[in-house]
Amino acid sequence: MGPKAFIAYTEDVDDVFSAHHLDYHSYADDVQSYIHTVPSDAVTISPRLQQCISDVADWCGSRRLQLNAAKTELMWFGSSAALNSLLNSL
């Protein structure tokens, strides 16, 4: 499948991110989702991100695509104190 056909085939993935109120950026077969939050709200963001990833995996499956779990990761940009607070609450 050429790049233009792939993009047309996957262009409705934005509905998944919109449903979770997450921003995203896509380029070819790579999608990055992101959200900005204050540290006190980080605990509520984690389940939302997890559910979004699950929904993206379901979306992929419905189109006979496969989400590569080995390339799926969460990156936290913020203070280590906020990250420790988040990890302790999970």
Beta strands, then each sheet from edge to edge (+ up, - down):
strand 1: 23-27
strand 2: 30-34
sheet 1: 1+ 2-
end
